[in-house]
Amino acid sequence: ARTNILSRTSERAAVERGGRGMAHKPFDYSKWDNIEISDDEEDCHPNIDKASWFRMKHRSRVEREDKEEEEKRELREANAGDESRLREISGVLGEVGSGGDASEYEDGEALRAEASEIERRGEEGEAR
């Protein structure tokens, strides 16, 4: 009888606050109805320990990201070197064109060919 009194008292208090007890608004779980399973779980063989599988996948992902970062760093260094060489070539070509000291010992055609080769490499790098 005591439990019954307590439940009626709590229901009465809820009604006084403007609610209807515990059935006022249920939680909506529908957003979890269509959860996709992670790719890591799908390609794991049943005989392989899942924890080991996840560690291996994590390690391979980290190694791949490190390798990609190293390639990006190498490309940035190569691009910086090419830009520096292009500035140098344009300065020398300007001096050759004005008849300065460089016109005696520099080949303008070879410098232009080198500049076009560097620009072509830069365009190929941007395409990647």
N, C-alpha and C positions, 0 to 999 in steps of 0.2 A: 504494500500500500504506500510505503514511503517513496519508492521509486516513481510511482504514478503521480504522487503529489509534486515531486521535483520536476517531472517532465511537463506537467500542466503549468507549473510556475514559470518555467523557462519559455514555454509557448506563449503564455500570457505576456511576459516581458517583451518577447519579440514582436507580438502584435501591437503592443503599446508603442514600440519604437518605429512602427510603420512597416514591419516585415511580416512574413508568414512563417516564421520558424526557420527550419533548415532547408526547406524547399523553395527558398526565395529566388535563386538563380543558379542553375547548375553550371558547372564549368564545361566549356565547349572543347572537346578533344578532337574535333574533325580535322584540324590542321595537321595532325599526325597520321591521318589515314593513308596518305600517299608518300611516305618517306622512302627515298631511294636508298638502296643498300650500297655501301662504299665499294669501289672497284677492288680494293685490297681484299675484301672478304670473298668476292666472287671467284678470283683466280687462285685461291689457296686450295691445295690438294687436301683431302680429308686426313691423310696420313701425316701431314706436316703440322707441327705445333704452331698454333696461330701467333703466339708471342714471338717466336723465332722468325716467323714469316714477316711480321710487321717490322721487327728490327732490321731484317735484311732489306725490305722495301725502303725503309727510312734511310738506311746507310747508302743504298744505291741512288736514292733521290738526292741526298746531300752531296755525294760524289759527282753526280751529273751537274748539279747547280754550281759546284766549285769549278768543274771543268769549263762550263759555259762562262763563268766569271773570269777565269784565266784567259779564255779566248777573246773576250771583250777587252780585257786589259791589253793584250797583245795587239789587237786591232787599233785601239786608241793610240798606243805607242807608235805603231806603224804610220797611222794617219798624221800624227804630230811630226814625225820625221819627214814625211812626204810634203807637208805644208811648209816646213822649214826649207826643204830643198827647192820647192817651187818659188819661194820668196828670193832665195839665193840666185836661182836661174833668172828670174825676172830682173833682178838687179844687174846681173852680168850682161843680160841681153840689152838692157837700157844703156849700159856703158859701151857695149859693142856698137850699138846703133848711133851713139853720139860720137864715135871715133876715139874713145878713151884708150887707156892702156890695155884693157881687156881685149880690144879688137885685134891686137897683134898675136895673142896666144890662145884665144878661145874660138871654137868653131860654132858659129851662130846656128847653123843647121842642126848640128848634133845636140845643141842645147834645146832647140825647139822640139826635136824628136823626143828627147828625154822628158821635157815638160809635158808633151802630149801623152807619153806613156804613163807618167805619174797621174795625170788627170783621168786617163782611162781606168787605171787601177782604182782610183777613188770612186769613180762611177760604178764600177763592179762591186766595190765594197758597200756602197749605199744600197745597191739592189739586193744584197743579202740581208 
